[in-house]
Amino acid sequence: MAPKVDSEDVEDFLSEVDRISNLISDLKDDKISVEKFDQLSERQERSEKRKAEEEQQKKEKEEQARVDFGVRKEKAQVKVDEIMLRKKEKDKAREKYKEYMADESKGTFVTNNTDYAAWELFCPSDDEDEMISSLTPDGPQFKAMEKDMDDRHKKMKEKLRTAAKMKDAGNKAFKAGQFAESYRLYDAGLDADKRVVELQANAAMASLKIGCPVQAIEHCDQVFRIAEFYMDRPDHPLIPKTYQRRATAHRMLKHYKLALADFERAVALMPEDKEVKKQLVKAKAELEEHKREREIKKQADKEKGLDESNLAEEEAQTLQTLGQVEKLVQIVKPVRPRKHETPPPPQEGGEGEEK
């Protein structure tokens, strides 16, 4: 079968044949000189060469555009994969969290009746969740959403950088004894990304230093939840100290039974730590003393005809109110100590900031 011939190419070829024939005829009839013939030939050659170069450049641009688009797709896919990974991690953590909350035998993490266990506290919805299903470079809206995808990825990276920056700044303030300032910086880092477990642990320690035990418990609970559900690391290195810090917060609130339980967990995980062993012994003595005082009060209330049936509910309400007060104090109190003020003395609860 004969190959198909382009009619335009045929016409161009015939026109060129006619042009050359006319030039040769003119040359024979002395209508043009040899020099003029050579000039016309050279001009034609330059024109054809320029045309060929333009065609080549056009082809190279088209090829480069295809390569560039492929590179853009690859880069976009990397961003999509990263965003999708974070989304999958959150989905997995969400399911584990739901299973845990549905388990009636839970008790390690939930320590009170407040709403600290809310999912959004440690794994909030991010902007990328809104269009996660359409994030694919092979989709028909790729060009339209490419910039939005870049913006979302940039925002995600910026949040991570901000969290890391605030953690480092908070550690510096903590080492300088500026505990209120360190908490403010840790809290700013958590505003950027609440899933940074070191920030939650550091915020718990800073909360103890500034006398906010309810706030400390909240951050300790988040350490447990992030490690267990989001990171899938229930044996995270921060867990032992977090039990110790939460126990200290419970002692400050005179929740001796809860404090004792956390100190026992801390000792089990840090059997060589002499300080936490001392705290455990002290917590046991405090619980026994509290039981004696409670029994005396119960007997006195009974003689007065007072009803203790609402005691647990009143304690829960008091705890919630105290937590609200702590947050208000953080708003109105100065975050930087005055020059003539000395840092408050260290409290129990383990070492300082985490790296």
C-alpha positions as CSV (number, residue, x, y, z in Angstrom):
1,M,0.0,0.0,0.0
2,A,1.4,3.4,-1.1
3,P,2.1,5.9,1.7
4,K,-0.4,8.8,2.0
5,V,1.0,12.0,0.6
6,D,0.1,15.4,2.0
7,S,-1.4,17.6,-0.7
8,E,0.2,20.8,0.8
9,D,3.6,19.2,0.7
10,V,3.1,18.4,-3.0
11,E,2.0,21.9,-3.8
12,D,5.0,23.4,-2.0
13,F,7.3,21.0,-3.9
14,L,5.8,21.9,-7.3
15,S,6.0,25.7,-6.5
16,E,9.7,25.3,-5.6
17,V,10.3,23.4,-8.9
18,D,8.7,26.2,-10.8
19,R,10.7,28.8,-9.0
20,I,14.0,27.0,-9.8
21,S,13.0,26.4,-13.4
22,N,12.2,30.1,-13.9
23,L,15.5,31.1,-12.4
24,I,17.4,28.8,-14.7
25,S,15.4,30.1,-17.7
26,D,16.2,33.7,-16.7
27,L,19.8,32.9,-16.3
28,K,20.0,31.3,-19.8
29,D,18.2,34.4,-21.3
30,D,20.6,36.7,-19.5
31,K,17.7,38.2,-17.6
32,I,19.7,37.8,-14.4
33,S,23.4,37.5,-13.8
34,V,25.2,34.6,-12.3
35,E,25.9,36.7,-9.2
36,K,22.2,37.6,-8.8
37,F,21.3,33.9,-9.2
38,D,23.7,33.0,-6.5
39,Q,22.3,35.7,-4.2
40,L,18.8,34.5,-4.7
41,S,19.9,30.9,-4.1
42,E,21.7,31.9,-0.9
43,R,18.7,33.9,0.3
44,Q,16.4,31.0,-0.3
45,E,18.8,28.7,1.5
46,R,18.8,31.1,4.5
47,S,15.1,31.3,4.5
48,E,14.7,27.5,4.4
49,K,17.3,27.2,7.2
50,R,15.6,29.8,9.3
51,K,12.3,28.0,8.7
52,A,13.8,24.7,9.7
53,E,15.3,26.2,12.9
54,E,11.9,27.7,13.8
55,E,10.3,24.3,13.3
56,Q,13.0,22.7,15.4
57,Q,12.6,25.3,18.2
58,K,8.8,24.8,18.1
59,K,9.3,21.1,18.5
60,E,11.8,21.6,21.3
61,K,9.4,23.9,23.1
62,E,6.6,21.4,22.8
63,E,8.8,18.7,24.1
64,Q,10.1,20.9,27.0
65,A,6.5,21.7,27.8
66,R,5.6,18.0,28.0
67,V,8.7,17.4,30.2
68,D,7.8,20.4,32.4
69,F,4.3,19.2,32.8
70,G,5.6,15.8,33.7
71,V,7.9,17.4,36.3
72,R,5.0,19.5,37.6
73,K,2.9,16.4,37.9
74,E,5.6,14.5,39.8
75,K,6.0,17.4,42.2
76,A,2.3,17.8,42.6
77,Q,2.0,14.0,43.3
78,V,4.6,14.3,46.0
79,K,2.6,17.0,47.7
80,V,-0.6,15.1,47.2
81,D,1.0,12.0,48.7
82,E,2.2,14.0,51.7
83,I,-1.2,15.5,52.3
84,M,-2.9,12.2,51.8
85,L,-0.5,10.5,54.3
86,R,-1.5,13.1,57.0
87,K,-5.1,12.5,56.2
88,K,-4.8,8.7,56.4
89,E,-2.9,9.1,59.7
90,K,-5.8,11.2,61.1
91,D,-8.4,8.8,59.8
92,K,-6.6,5.9,61.4
93,A,-6.2,7.8,64.6
94,R,-9.9,8.8,64.5
95,E,-11.0,5.2,64.2
96,K,-8.8,4.0,67.1
97,Y,-10.0,6.9,69.2
98,K,-13.7,5.9,68.5
99,E,-12.9,2.3,69.5
100,Y,-11.2,3.5,72.7
101,M,-14.1,5.8,73.6
102,A,-16.6,3.0,73.0
103,D,-14.6,0.6,75.3
104,E,-16.2,0.6,78.8
105,S,-13.0,-0.7,80.3
106,K,-11.1,2.4,79.4
107,G,-9.5,4.3,82.2
108,T,-5.8,4.9,81.6
109,F,-6.3,8.2,79.8
110,V,-9.6,9.6,80.8
111,T,-9.2,11.1,84.2
112,N,-12.2,13.5,84.7
113,N,-15.6,14.5,83.4
114,T,-14.4,17.4,81.4
115,D,-14.4,17.6,77.6
116,Y,-10.7,17.2,77.3
117,A,-11.1,14.0,75.3
118,A,-12.6,15.9,72.3
119,W,-11.1,14.8,69.1
120,E,-10.5,18.3,67.8
121,L,-8.2,19.1,70.7
122,F,-5.4,16.9,69.4
123,C,-6.3,16.1,65.8
124,P,-8.3,19.0,64.3
125,S,-9.7,19.1,60.8
126,D,-7.3,20.7,58.3
127,D,-8.0,22.8,55.2
128,E,-6.9,20.0,53.0
129,D,-9.7,17.7,54.2
130,E,-12.2,19.7,52.2
131,M,-10.9,18.6,48.8
132,I,-8.8,15.6,49.6
133,S,-10.8,13.3,47.3
134,S,-10.0,15.4,44.2
135,L,-6.3,15.8,44.9
136,T,-4.8,13.9,41.9
137,P,-2.6,15.3,39.2
138,D,-4.3,13.0,36.7
139,G,-7.7,14.6,37.4
140,P,-9.3,16.8,34.8
141,Q,-9.1,19.9,37.0
142,F,-5.4,19.6,37.5
143,K,-4.4,23.0,36.2
144,A,-7.2,24.7,37.9
145,M,-6.4,23.2,41.3
146,E,-2.6,23.1,41.0
147,K,-2.1,26.5,42.6
148,D,-4.6,25.7,45.4
149,M,-2.8,22.4,46.0
150,D,0.5,24.3,46.2
151,D,-1.0,26.8,48.6
152,R,-2.4,24.1,50.8
153,H,1.0,22.2,50.9
154,K,2.8,25.5,51.6
155,K,0.4,26.2,54.5
156,M,0.9,22.8,55.9
157,K,4.7,23.1,55.8
158,E,4.5,26.6,57.3
159,K,2.5,25.3,60.3
160,L,5.1,22.6,60.9
161,R,7.9,25.2,60.8
162,T,5.9,27.5,63.2
163,A,5.3,24.7,65.6
164,A,9.0,23.8,65.6
165,K,10.1,27.4,66.0
166,M,7.7,28.0,68.9
167,K,8.9,24.8,70.6
168,D,12.5,26.0,70.5
169,A,11.6,29.5,71.7
170,G,9.5,28.0,74.5
171,N,12.4,25.8,75.6
172,K,14.7,28.8,75.7
173,A,12.2,30.7,77.9
174,F,11.7,27.7,80.1
175,K,15.4,27.3,80.8
176,A,15.6,31.0,81.6
177,G,12.8,30.5,84.3
178,Q,10.3,32.4,82.3
179,F,7.6,29.8,82.7
180,A,4.5,31.9,81.8
181,E,6.3,33.1,78.6
182,S,7.3,29.5,77.8
183,Y,3.7,28.4,78.1
184,R,2.6,31.2,75.8
185,L,5.1,30.1,73.2
186,Y,4.2,26.4,73.5
187,D,0.6,27.3,73.2
188,A,1.3,29.3,70.0
189,G,3.1,26.3,68.6
190,L,0.0,24.1,69.4
191,D,-2.2,26.6,67.6
192,A,-0.1,25.8,64.5
193,D,-0.2,22.0,65.0
194,K,-1.8,20.3,68.0
195,R,-0.3,17.0,67.1
196,V,3.3,17.8,68.1
197,V,3.6,15.6,71.2
198,E,6.7,17.4,72.5
199,L,4.8,20.7,72.6
200,Q,1.9,19.1,74.5
201,A,4.4,17.6,77.0
202,N,6.3,20.9,77.4
203,A,3.0,22.8,77.8
204,A,2.0,20.4,80.6
205,M,5.3,21.0,82.5
206,A,5.0,24.8,82.0
207,S,1.4,24.6,83.3
208,L,2.7,23.0,86.5
209,K,5.3,25.7,86.9
210,I,2.7,28.5,86.7
211,G,0.2,26.7,89.0
212,C,-2.4,25.6,86.5
213,P,-3.0,21.9,87.3
214,V,-6.2,21.5,85.3
215,Q,-4.4,22.9,82.2
216,A,-1.5,20.5,82.9
217,I,-3.9,17.5,83.0
218,E,-5.4,18.6,79.7
219,H,-2.0,18.6,78.0
220,C,-0.9,15.3,79.6
221,D,-4.1,13.7,78.3
222,Q,-3.2,14.9,74.8
223,V,0.3,13.4,75.1
224,F,-1.3,10.0,75.8
225,R,-3.8,10.3,73.0
226,I,-1.4,11.5,70.4
227,A,1.1,8.8,71.2
228,E,-1.6,6.1,71.3
229,F,-3.9,7.0,68.5
230,Y,-2.0,9.3,66.1
231,M,1.6,8.1,66.4
232,D,0.7,4.5,67.2
233,R,3.4,4.6,69.9
234,P,1.9,3.8,73.3
235,D,5.4,3.2,74.5
236,H,6.6,6.7,73.5
237,P,9.5,8.0,75.6
238,L,7.4,10.8,76.9
239,I,4.8,8.6,78.5
240,P,6.6,7.9,81.8
241,K,7.3,11.5,82.6
242,T,3.8,12.4,81.5
243,Y,2.3,10.1,84.1
244,Q,4.5,11.7,86.7
245,R,3.4,15.2,85.6
246,R,-0.3,14.3,85.6
247,A,0.1,12.8,89.0
248,T,1.6,16.0,90.3
249,A,-1.3,18.0,88.8
250,H,-3.8,15.7,90.6
251,R,-1.9,16.2,93.8
252,M,-2.2,19.9,93.4
253,L,-6.0,19.4,93.0
254,K,-6.0,17.0,96.0
255,H,-7.2,14.2,93.7
256,Y,-5.1,11.7,95.7
257,K,-6.5,8.5,94.3
258,L,-5.9,9.6,90.7
259,A,-2.5,10.9,91.7
260,L,-1.5,7.6,93.3
261,A,-2.6,5.7,90.2
262,D,-0.5,7.8,87.9
263,F,2.5,7.6,90.2
264,E,2.2,3.8,90.2
265,R,2.2,3.8,86.4
266,A,5.2,6.1,86.4
267,V,7.2,3.9,88.8
268,A,6.4,0.9,86.7
269,L,7.9,2.6,83.7
270,M,10.8,4.2,85.6
271,P,11.7,1.7,88.2
272,E,15.2,3.3,88.7
273,D,13.9,6.8,89.3
274,K,14.3,7.5,93.0
275,E,12.4,10.8,92.9
276,V,9.2,9.3,91.5
277,K,9.4,6.5,94.1
278,K,9.5,9.1,96.8
279,Q,6.5,10.8,95.3
280,L,4.6,7.5,95.2
281,V,5.3,6.9,98.9
282,K,4.1,10.5,99.7
283,A,1.0,10.0,97.5
284,K,0.1,6.9,99.4
285,A,0.3,8.7,102.7
286,E,-1.7,11.6,101.4
287,L,-4.4,9.3,100.2
288,E,-4.7,7.6,103.6
289,E,-4.8,10.9,105.3
290,H,-7.4,12.1,102.9
291,K,-9.6,9.0,103.5
292,R,-9.5,9.6,107.2
293,E,-10.4,13.3,106.8
294,R,-13.2,12.3,104.4
295,E,-14.6,9.8,106.8
296,I,-14.6,12.4,109.6
297,K,-16.3,14.9,107.4
298,K,-18.8,12.3,106.2
299,Q,-19.7,11.5,109.7
300,A,-20.0,15.2,110.6
301,D,-22.2,15.9,107.6
302,K,-24.4,12.9,108.5
303,E,-24.9,14.3,112.0
304,K,-25.9,17.6,110.4
305,G,-28.3,15.9,108.0
306,L,-26.3,17.0,104.9
307,D,-26.6,14.9,101.7
308,E,-23.4,13.8,99.9
309,S,-25.1,12.3,96.9
310,N,-24.2,15.3,94.7
311,L,-20.5,15.5,95.9
312,A,-19.0,13.9,92.7
313,E,-21.0,16.2,90.5
314,E,-20.0,19.2,92.5
315,E,-16.3,18.2,92.3
316,A,-16.5,17.8,88.5
317,Q,-18.2,21.2,88.2
318,T,-15.5,22.8,90.4
319,L,-12.8,21.2,88.3
320,Q,-14.3,22.5,85.1
321,T,-14.7,26.0,86.6
322,L,-11.1,25.9,87.7
323,G,-9.9,25.1,84.2
324,Q,-11.8,28.1,82.9
325,V,-10.3,30.3,85.5
326,E,-6.8,29.1,84.6
327,K,-7.3,30.1,81.0
328,L,-8.6,33.5,82.0
329,V,-5.6,34.0,84.2
330,Q,-3.3,33.3,81.2
331,I,-5.1,36.0,79.3
332,V,-4.8,38.8,81.9
333,K,-1.5,38.0,83.6
334,P,1.8,39.4,82.2
335,V,3.6,36.7,80.3
336,R,7.1,38.1,81.0
337,P,8.4,38.3,84.5
338,R,9.5,41.7,85.7
339,K,13.2,42.3,86.2
340,H,12.9,42.5,90.0
341,E,10.9,39.2,90.1
342,T,12.6,35.9,90.6
343,P,11.4,32.7,88.8
344,P,9.1,30.6,91.0
345,P,10.7,27.6,92.7
346,P,10.6,24.3,90.8
347,Q,7.7,22.0,91.5
348,E,7.4,18.3,91.4
349,G,6.7,16.6,88.1
350,G,9.9,15.6,86.4
351,E,12.5,17.4,84.3
352,G,11.9,20.4,82.2
353,E,11.2,20.8,78.5
354,E,11.4,18.0,76.0
355,K,13.6,18.4,72.9
